[in-house]
Amino acid sequence: MIAGKQYEASHIQEWTHKICDTINSRVKELNMRRFKHVVQVVIVQQTGAGCRYIARCRWDAETDAQVSNYFTNESIVCVVTVFAVYVY
């Protein structure tokens, strides 16, 4: 979706919404009953400066989970995190 694209601030909102909606749909297709999920997408401009990203929350370590992944090219850094929280 953003591979081959150059960072343009005017497109970031559209890109983040599309990425989030796509991932949200794919997670729903997994039919993980009794789980709620949250999808977070961050896109920033690749400038060569350092950057740290950490996502944490309080939950049940035996049932809840999160996964993060990232994409980079010469002008974009995109980080995606999906949280899955079991509903008792």
Secondary structure, 3 states (H helix, E strand, C coil): CCCCCCCCHHHHHHHHHHHHHHHHHHHHCCCCCCEEEEEEEEEEECCCCCCCCCCCCCCCCCCCEEEEEEEECCCEEEEEEEEEEECC
